[in-house]
Amino acid sequence: MCCEISEGIPNKKKHDAPESVNTKPPKTEKKKVEVTEKIDIYYFDHGNSAYYQTTDSPPILATEKCAEKTDQAATRFWAEIFGTIHIGTAFITAFILQLVRFILYSIIRPLTVGILQLLADYFIKPLLSIVFNALIQPVLILLYNIATSFKDLCEPIAEAIGLFLREIAHVCAAIRIVEVKQGTAPSVACT
């Protein structure tokens, strides 16, 4: 079964702006054909289950109606009971969660921050100060003094070795095969 429905569906073409009222007739006017969009709707029938029955349908019994009503009433009754219990458990759950939040936020957090600050101010900072002043700084000063004394000790020896090597360098410079002098060449002038 197919039906054609085109009412209330706009065209795919755009409509022109509404024409203004003119006293002059238009010179040439082309006839516009309005094309409507066609939509086909197909209906699917799910059928009736009674159509496939081989015997007559049994009569509707009063006990079945009563059983359905009883089932609905029991379902509603237990839903109300458990809804009431849900309200109580929601109240208890909210209480427990807020209690834990209070304990963590108001008691545990300030205690941990305070304990860490006290440990840092009264234990870790003095400990680091003692370790630096009593152990690290004296060793570093000793090593600095040893290095300075070694430099002062080696300075005259280095100067003596430098003078000795300078003389050897002059002797090696005197022994050469080619002498290269940089500068201007002697000018040859005509007299």
ABEGO torsion letter per residue (X at the ends): XBBBBABGBBBABBBBBBBBBBABBBABBBBBBBBBBBBBBBBBBAEBAAAABABBBBBBBAAAAAAAAAAAAAAAAAAAAAAAAAAAAAAAAAAAAAAAAAAAAAAAAAAAAAAAAAAAAAAAAAAAAAAAAAAAAAAAAAAAAAAAAAAAAAAAAAAAAAAAAAAAAAAAAABBABBBBBEBBBBBBBX
